[in-house]
Amino acid sequence: MNAIDTAIRSAATNITLAGVTKAYDAKSTVIPPLDVELRAGEFTVVLGPSGCGKSTLLQMIAGLEAVSGGKILFGSREVQGLEPKQRGCAMVFQNYALYPHMTVFQNMAYSLRVAGLPKAERHERVGTVAEMLGLSAYLDRKPGQLSGGQRQRVAIGRAIVREPGVLLFDEPLSNLDAQLRHDMRVELADLHRRIGATTVFVTHDQVEAMTLADRILILNKGSVEQFDTPKAIYHRPASVFVAKFIGAPPMNILPVTGDGSVLRLADGQVVAEYHKAGNFQLGIRPEDIVISADGTIRGRLRHFEDLGSHAVLAADLAGTSIRIATPFGADIDTAAELSFSFPRSRLHLFVSETGRAIADAFAGH
């Protein structure tokens, strides 16, 4: 661990959003009152569809957007009225935002020069960070002479030479191709383990969220749908929105009716025992559906996709299209009719009107 690693790790701090709101006018509230605490040294991914308010939230933390109400605290210090440079955080942008006429070294050292650091210290810090990021051989090149992945590493390096306790990423991988995105995810994970900054990473890509995050904050129209570990979000989604947003293919959601003893599909087929009456939404992930000759549920096969590592079947079930994922090498009869079952332990139940999960719906029954 070098001096920069130590400085960043010691500067990492909790971020508390207390009743934070953002509205551009009386009719356009982007973020309703939001209360969240991001732990010191944690890698938090803010995930959601376009327009959900995730970038606005990041910019308020950075100081690039003013809050309309509430408080933002770094540790015990309120920062909502401070300029970005006074907050002790650094931001990496989607478009890199590098100076094209400057070399890699000059881009990385620019903020240090503006801050008045001695030349020797600037060279030492940039050299250390360049070595960390595999950029030592490119310090004399200009951004136009680099690949997309190299430019992104320069942008990250420019941020961490400042030794920030809080590191903010605004969809930093979206301009890279699929292989580079994978490589950069690995590099970012390694970097976070090394420096331990409080990291907030905004993305609409669930793969980035699931592979990078300690915890994922899922936003929907500015409100928090769920804030938990990737494992908990995948296996215990708090709402239909989360269930359908996480997973590829996403969770199947089926309207069902309970009569006090069983849940039935629209065509009358029984899918599970359940002790309450009413209308519900039943969820099951594609990989949890078991295809078998003695399955009690019948559906009609519409399409078969062989993806090499696994296959995905599209089927019609009681008027709803569902997906079924099967492991590599599974012997699947692609006849027009399929029989399958829903393992009880893999089922999720949601309130029909609100979409919120009913906790432990199938436990002990």
N, C-alpha and C positions, 0 to 999 in steps of 0.2 A: 504494500500500500504506500503510495507516494504522498507528498504534501497536499496535492490537490484533492486526492481521494479523502484524506483526513479532514480537510477543511470543509468539503461539501457534506460529508457525513455528520460532522459536528454542527453544521448550520441547518440541517434538516429540521423542519418544524411542522406541527399540526396546522391544518388550515380549517377554520370553522366558518361556515356560512350560516348566519343566524337571521332568519326571516328575510333573506335577500330576494329582492324583486327587480324586474326590469320591464319597463313599459315605455314605448315611444310616444304614446298619447293615450287619452282616456279609453280608446277603443282597441288598442293593440298591446295587450299584455303578453310579452314574450315568455317571461318566467314569473309565475305566481309565487307567493311566499315559499321559500325553500330553506330547509334546515338540514345541513349535512356536516359531518366532521370527517376530514381526510387525515389519516394518521401519519405521523412523522415517519419518513423513510419508506412509505408505502407506495406501490405503483398502482394508481387508480386510473381505470379507463372509463371515460364518459362516452357511453354508446347510445345511439338512437338514430332514427331516420333523418333525412334532410328536413330542416325547418323546425327541429324539436327544441332548439335553444342551446345546444351543447357548445357551439363555438362562442356564442354570446356569453355563456357562463365562464368559459376559459378566459375570454377577454376582460371580464369583470375582475377575475382573480389577478390577471396581469396588470390591470390598471389602464387598459386601452379603451374600456367602456366604463362609464359611470354607473353606479347602482342607482336604482330609483328608490330603494328603501332597504332597510336592514343593515347588517354589519358583516364585514369580512375581517377575520382575525388570523394573523400568522402568529401562532403561539398565543400570547396574551395581548399582542399589539394590534390595534385596529389599523387597517391599511386602506380602507375604502376611500379615504381622502388624500392618499399619497400618490405622487407621480410614479410611473413604472420603475424608474431607476432607483427609487427610494425603498422599494419593497423587498429587495434581496432575491428576486426571481429572474429567470431567463426563459426566453421563448424560442421555439423552433417552429418555423412557418411551413405551410404546405408547399409554397413556391420557392423555398430556400432563402430568398431575399439576400443573395450575395451581391457584392459590388463587382460588376464585370470587369472593371478596369484595374482592380487590385489583385495581387497574387493571393494564394491560399494563406500564406503567412500574414499578409496585410489584413485580409478579411478577419482572420482569427484574432489578431492583435488589436484591431481597431478600437474596441470598447476599452481595452486596457490603456491604450494611448490617450484616449479622451479622458479617462479617469486619472491620468497623470502618473501612472506607474513608471518607474525607472526602466530604461531600455533593457538592462540586464535581466530584470524580473520578467519583462514581457517575453523575451527570448526563451527564458527558462520555462515559463508556463506554457507557451505555445509549443515548444519542443516536447514537453512532457505529454501534452494532450494529443499532439500529432502522432506520437509513438503509440499511445493508447488506442487510437483509431486507425492505425495503419496508413497514416498520411505523410510520414516523414519524407518520402521520396517525391512528394508533390508540392512542397511548400513554395517553390518558385513558379508554379504554374498558375494560370488564371482559370476561373470557373469554366470558361468555354472550352478548355482543353481537358475537362474531366467528364467522366460518365455520371449518370444520374445518381447512382449510389455513392460515388465519391463526393459529389456536391452536397448530398444530404449529410454525409459524415462531416464535411467542413462546417455546415450549418450547426450541427450538434457540437462540434468542437468549439465554434465561436461562442456557443452558449456556456459550455462548462468551464472555459478558461476563466470566467468571471467568478467561479467558485460559488454558484448559487445554492441556497438551501432548498429552493423550490424550482423545479424544472417543468416547463409547460410545452406540450406538443400539440399543434393544431393540424391533424390529419397529415402527418409528415411523410407517409409512405404512399399516398394515393397517386402520385405521379410516376411511380416505379412499375416496372413490369412484374409479372407474378413471381419469377425466380428471385429477382432483387428484393421484392417485398419479404419473401421468406428469409433470405439471407440477412436483411436488415432487422427483422424481428429477433433473430438469434443474437445479433450484435447488440441490439438495444437491451435485451434481457441480460446479457453478460455485463453490459455497461452499468445497468441499474444495480446488479448484485455487487459490483465493485465500488461504486461511489455512494450508493444509499441515499440519494436525494429524494425528497418528497416529490413524486412525479405525478402529473396529471396529463393524460394522453387522450385526446378527442379523436373519435373515429366513428364511421358508420359501418365498419367492417367487423362482423362478429368474430371472424377468425383471429384478427389482431387482438380483439378484446379477450377472447378465451385463452390465447396463448401467452399474452403478456401480463395480464392483470393479477394483482393480489386480490383486488375487489373490483367489481364492475358496477358503475352507477348508470342505470338505464333510464333515459329520459323519454317522455312522451308528452308533447305539447308543453314543454317546460316543467312538467311535474315528474317526480321520482316514481317510477313503477316498481323498482326493486334495486337494492344496494346490498350486494352480497358477493361471496366468492364465486368464481366461474363454475365450480362443481355444484354449489347450491342452486345457482340460477338455472343450470341445465337440468338438474334432477328434481328441483322443487320450485318451479316458476310460480311467482306470486300472482300472475294474471294471465289471461289469454293473450294479451299483447306480448308479454315476455315469452310465453310458450311458442308463439308463432314467429317471433323475431330471432330467437336463438335456435340454432340447429339447421343442418342442411342434409336432406330436406327438413323443413320445420315440423313441429309437432302437429299431428292430425287433430282437428277439433270437430266433434260431431254433436249435433243437437240430440238430446235424449230426454225421455220423460220417465219419472219415477212414480210407481204406484204404491210405494211403501214397502215393497219387498224386492223388486228388480228394476233395472234401468232398461228401457227399450228404445230402439231406433225408430225413425219415422215409419218404417215398414213393419214394425212389430217385433223384429228380432231382439232377443234378450242378449245384452252384452255383459251385464254384471249384476250381482246382488247388491242392493242398497236399501237402507232402512227408512229413507224419507221420501215423501211424495213431492212432486213438483217438476218444473222444467229446469234442466241443467245443460251445461256444456261439458262433454267428456273429452279428455285429451289422452293421446297415447303416441309415443314417438315411433317413427317408421321402423326403427331397428328392434323395437320391442314386440312387434306383431309376429306371432308364430304361425307360419303356414304349415298345415298338416291335414292329412286325409280325414282325420276325425274331428277337425275343427267345427265348432258349433255355429260359426258366423259365416255367411255366404256373401260373396261379392263378385262383381264381373270385371275381369281383366280388360284394361283399355290399352295399355302400352307397357313394353318391357325395355329397360335401358341397361345394357351390359357395360359397366364402367371399369371392368378389369378386376379391381380389388373387391368390388361388390356389385350387386345389381339393385336397381330401383324399379319397382313395379308401380304403375298407376292403376288404380282400381276404382270402380264405382261402388259405393256402399250406401244403400238407402237414399240415393239421390245426392250424396256428397262424394266429391273426389278425394281419395286418400292416397298416401304414398306408403309403400312397404319396402324396407331395405333388407336385403338378404346378404349373408357373408359370402366370401369367395368360395367357389366350389359347391355351393348348395344346389341340390338337385330340385329344380323348380319345374313343375308341369305348367306350361304356359297355355293350358286350355282356357276356354272363355270364362269358365266359372272357377273361382278360388274358394277354398274353405280354410279358415284360420281362426285363431283364438286370441283374446286379449288377456295376458296374464294379469291377475288382479293387483299384484304388487307394483305393476308398472302403470297403473291408471292414475289419472289426475281428474279432479272434478272442480268445476268452476260455477259460480253463480251466473245464471243466464243473463240477468239484466246488467250487472256491473262488470262481469268478466273476472272478478277476483277469485282467487283460489279458496277452496274449502279445505282447510288443513286437516290432515289425517282422515279424509272422507272414508277410506276403506280400511282403516286400522281397527282391528278387533271385531269386524263384522263378517 
